[in-house]
């Protein structure tokens, strides 16, 4: 199983993403919303994988919500890095990871598929995320 480690620039937010396939199979997405464009986010997820998240200083974790307010965009208050979007659930939830925060990110010219999700309603957005995003095995805050 491919294993990707990453986190924010200062080390406050860290994660281990264990995937069932490499990025060549999972692919990279570029959400066309303003938030993702401003951050230059390139995301991936694997519904057959898992992610473990560690937060060293919980007071420095920003959970930003906008639009339909269905996910927390995880941002470090110290360094400003956006590591991913988390759909919380009592079992841990699901996440899509910003590959720019991998310890070894893919090259900037790695193939990228743009996506527009603005037409989704709340139920559709949640269902898509539960189907396509990566399950969160642990979230240590």
C-alpha positions as CSV (number, residue, x, y, z in Angstrom):
1,X,0.0,0.0,0.0
2,X,1.3,3.4,-0.9
3,X,1.9,5.6,2.2
4,X,2.0,9.4,2.0
5,X,3.1,11.5,5.0
6,X,2.6,15.2,5.2
7,X,1.3,18.2,7.2
8,X,1.6,21.9,7.5
9,X,4.8,23.9,7.2
10,X,5.4,24.4,10.9
11,X,4.6,20.8,11.9
12,X,1.5,21.5,14.0
13,X,-0.8,19.5,11.7
14,X,0.5,16.1,10.5
15,X,-1.0,13.1,8.8
16,X,-0.3,9.7,7.4
17,X,-2.4,8.7,4.3
18,X,-2.3,5.0,3.5
19,X,-3.8,4.5,0.0
20,X,-4.8,1.4,-1.9
21,X,-3.2,2.8,-5.1
22,X,-0.7,5.4,-6.2
23,X,-1.5,8.9,-7.4
24,X,-1.4,7.6,-11.0
25,X,-4.6,5.7,-10.2
26,X,-6.2,7.9,-7.6
27,X,-5.6,11.1,-9.6
28,X,-5.4,14.7,-8.5
29,X,-8.4,17.1,-8.5
30,X,-8.6,20.9,-8.6
31,X,-11.8,22.1,-7.1
32,X,-12.8,25.3,-8.9
33,X,-14.2,27.1,-5.8
34,X,-12.6,30.3,-4.8
35,X,-11.1,28.9,-1.6
36,X,-9.3,26.1,-3.4
37,X,-8.1,28.3,-6.2
38,X,-6.7,30.9,-3.8
39,X,-4.8,28.1,-2.0
40,X,-3.7,26.4,-5.2
41,X,-5.0,23.2,-3.7
42,X,-4.5,19.9,-5.5
43,X,-6.5,17.2,-3.7
44,X,-6.7,13.4,-3.8
45,X,-8.6,10.8,-1.8
46,X,-9.1,7.1,-1.7
47,X,-12.3,5.5,-0.3
48,X,-10.3,2.3,0.2
49,X,-7.5,4.0,2.1
50,X,-7.2,5.6,5.5
51,X,-5.8,8.8,7.1
52,X,-4.5,9.4,10.6
53,X,-4.3,13.0,11.6
54,X,-2.3,14.5,14.5
55,X,-2.7,18.0,15.8
56,X,0.1,19.0,18.2
57,X,-1.4,22.4,19.3
58,X,-5.2,22.1,19.0
59,X,-5.7,25.9,19.7
60,X,-3.8,26.5,16.4
61,X,-6.2,24.4,14.3
62,X,-8.6,26.5,12.3
63,X,-11.7,24.7,11.0
64,X,-13.0,27.0,8.3
65,X,-16.5,26.4,6.8
66,X,-18.1,28.1,3.9
67,X,-20.8,27.5,1.2
68,X,-23.0,24.7,2.4
69,X,-20.9,24.4,5.5
70,X,-20.6,20.6,5.3
71,X,-16.9,20.2,5.7
72,X,-14.1,21.7,7.9
73,X,-11.2,23.1,5.8
74,X,-8.2,22.3,8.1
75,X,-5.8,25.2,8.3
76,X,-2.9,25.8,10.6
77,X,-3.1,29.2,12.4
78,X,0.7,29.4,12.7
79,X,1.8,28.8,9.2
80,X,-1.4,29.1,7.2
81,X,-1.2,25.8,5.4
82,X,-4.4,24.1,4.2
83,X,-3.9,20.4,4.6
84,X,-7.4,19.1,3.6
85,X,-11.2,19.2,3.9
86,X,-12.8,17.0,6.6
87,X,-16.4,15.8,6.6
88,X,-16.8,15.0,10.3
89,X,-18.7,12.0,11.6
90,X,-18.8,10.1,14.9
91,X,-16.7,7.4,13.3
92,X,-14.0,9.8,12.3
93,X,-15.4,11.1,9.0
94,X,-13.9,11.4,5.6
95,X,-11.1,13.7,4.2
96,X,-9.6,14.8,1.0
97,X,-5.9,15.7,1.2
98,X,-4.1,18.6,-0.3
99,X,-1.1,16.9,-1.9
100,X,0.9,20.1,-1.8
101,X,1.3,19.3,1.9
102,X,2.9,15.9,1.3
103,X,6.4,15.6,2.5
104,X,7.3,14.8,-1.1
105,X,4.5,16.5,-3.2
106,X,4.0,15.4,-6.8
107,X,5.5,17.8,-9.4
108,X,3.6,20.9,-10.2
109,X,3.0,19.6,-13.7
110,X,1.4,16.4,-12.5
111,X,-1.9,15.8,-14.4
112,X,-4.8,17.5,-12.7
113,X,-8.6,17.2,-13.3
114,X,-10.6,20.3,-12.6
115,X,-14.0,19.9,-10.9
116,X,-16.9,22.2,-10.3
117,X,-19.1,21.3,-7.4
118,X,-21.2,24.5,-7.1
119,X,-24.4,22.9,-8.4
120,X,-24.6,20.3,-5.7
121,X,-27.2,20.5,-2.9
122,X,-26.3,19.6,0.7
123,X,-27.4,15.9,0.5
124,X,-25.7,15.3,-2.8
125,X,-22.4,16.9,-1.6
126,X,-22.4,14.8,1.6
127,X,-23.2,11.6,-0.3
128,X,-20.4,12.3,-2.8
129,X,-17.8,12.9,-0.1
130,X,-18.8,9.8,1.8
131,X,-18.4,7.7,-1.4
132,X,-15.2,9.2,-2.7
133,X,-13.2,10.7,0.2
134,X,-10.8,8.8,2.4
135,X,-12.0,7.5,5.8
136,X,-10.4,9.1,8.8
137,X,-9.0,6.3,11.0
138,X,-8.0,8.8,13.8
139,X,-8.0,12.5,14.4
140,X,-5.8,13.2,17.4
141,X,-6.8,16.7,18.6
